[in-house]
């Protein structure tokens, strides 16, 4: 995704965001898995103790997170707001989003 250059990485991320409302997009590497959401719900296999972050790129409404240390119910998130460094509490993470744009980034291993 990065090609070793930050300008390539940011351009690739902006292209993913551009098409996030038309395609189901997920990205994987050795350390992280990531999904882009614009509305709807997603269930992701996880392990208790796994670190994840939510990164809004547009105003998000109706955001609910289940099976997380810091759960949310019908919340709103703005870009640059809370969502960084949460922890899975079960073997499945569930996210519901009514509108907006949100990145879910899941660390592939459990923090020790």
C-alpha positions as CSV (number, residue, x, y, z in Angstrom):
1,X,0.0,0.0,0.0
2,X,2.8,2.5,0.8
3,X,5.6,1.6,-1.7
4,X,7.9,3.0,1.0
5,X,6.8,6.5,0.4
6,X,4.3,8.6,2.5
7,X,3.0,10.4,-0.6
8,X,2.1,7.1,-2.2
9,X,0.6,5.8,1.0
10,X,-1.7,8.9,1.4
11,X,-2.7,8.8,-2.3
12,X,-3.7,5.2,-2.0
13,X,-5.7,5.9,1.2
14,X,-7.5,8.8,-0.5
15,X,-8.4,6.5,-3.5
16,X,-9.7,3.9,-1.1
17,X,-11.8,6.5,0.7
18,X,-13.1,7.8,-2.7
19,X,-14.6,4.4,-3.5
20,X,-15.6,3.3,0.0
21,X,-19.3,4.0,-0.6
22,X,-19.3,1.9,-3.8
23,X,-17.2,-1.1,-2.8
24,X,-16.6,-3.2,0.3
25,X,-13.0,-2.4,1.0
26,X,-10.6,-4.2,3.3
27,X,-6.8,-4.0,3.4
28,X,-4.4,-6.5,5.1
29,X,-0.7,-6.7,5.9
30,X,1.4,-8.7,8.3
31,X,0.6,-6.4,11.3
32,X,-2.9,-4.9,10.7
33,X,-6.2,-5.5,9.0
34,X,-8.4,-2.5,8.0
35,X,-11.9,-1.9,6.7
36,X,-13.6,1.2,5.4
37,X,-17.2,1.8,6.3
38,X,-19.7,4.4,5.1
39,X,-22.9,2.9,6.5
40,X,-24.3,-0.4,7.6
41,X,-22.8,-2.9,9.9
42,X,-19.7,-5.2,10.0
43,X,-18.8,-8.1,12.1
44,X,-15.1,-8.9,12.4
45,X,-13.5,-12.0,13.9
46,X,-11.2,-10.9,16.8
47,X,-9.8,-12.1,20.0
48,X,-10.3,-10.7,23.5
49,X,-7.4,-8.3,24.1
50,X,-6.9,-7.3,20.4
51,X,-6.3,-3.6,19.9
52,X,-8.3,-1.7,17.3
53,X,-8.9,1.9,16.4
54,X,-11.7,3.8,14.6
55,X,-10.6,6.7,12.4
56,X,-13.4,8.8,11.1
57,X,-12.7,10.7,7.8
58,X,-16.2,12.3,7.7
59,X,-18.8,13.1,10.4
60,X,-20.2,9.8,11.6
61,X,-23.6,9.4,13.1
62,X,-25.4,6.4,14.7
63,X,-22.1,4.7,15.5
64,X,-22.4,1.7,17.8
65,X,-19.6,-0.7,18.9
66,X,-20.2,-4.0,20.6
67,X,-17.7,-6.2,22.3
68,X,-15.2,-3.4,23.1
69,X,-13.7,-2.0,26.3
70,X,-15.0,1.4,25.3
71,X,-18.4,0.6,23.8
72,X,-20.4,3.2,21.9
73,X,-24.2,3.4,21.4
74,X,-25.6,5.7,18.7
75,X,-22.6,8.0,19.0
76,X,-21.3,10.7,16.8
77,X,-17.6,11.0,15.8
78,X,-15.8,13.8,13.9
79,X,-12.5,13.5,12.2
80,X,-9.7,13.9,14.8
81,X,-11.9,12.9,17.7
82,X,-12.0,9.9,20.0
83,X,-11.8,6.4,18.5
84,X,-8.1,5.6,18.9
85,X,-6.9,2.6,20.8
86,X,-9.8,0.5,21.9
87,X,-9.7,-3.2,23.0
88,X,-11.8,-6.1,21.9
89,X,-13.5,-7.9,24.8
90,X,-14.9,-10.9,22.8
91,X,-14.1,-13.0,19.8
92,X,-16.2,-10.8,17.5
93,X,-16.2,-7.1,17.1
94,X,-19.4,-5.5,15.7
95,X,-19.8,-2.0,14.4
96,X,-22.9,-0.3,13.2
97,X,-22.7,3.1,11.3
98,X,-25.7,5.1,10.1
99,X,-23.8,7.6,8.1
100,X,-20.3,9.1,7.6
101,X,-17.0,7.6,6.8
102,X,-14.9,5.4,9.1
103,X,-11.8,3.3,9.1
104,X,-11.5,0.3,11.3
105,X,-7.9,-0.8,12.0
106,X,-7.4,-4.1,13.9
107,X,-3.9,-5.1,15.1
108,X,-3.5,-8.7,13.9
109,X,-2.1,-10.0,17.2
110,X,-3.2,-9.8,20.8
111,X,-1.3,-7.3,23.0
112,X,0.5,-8.9,25.9
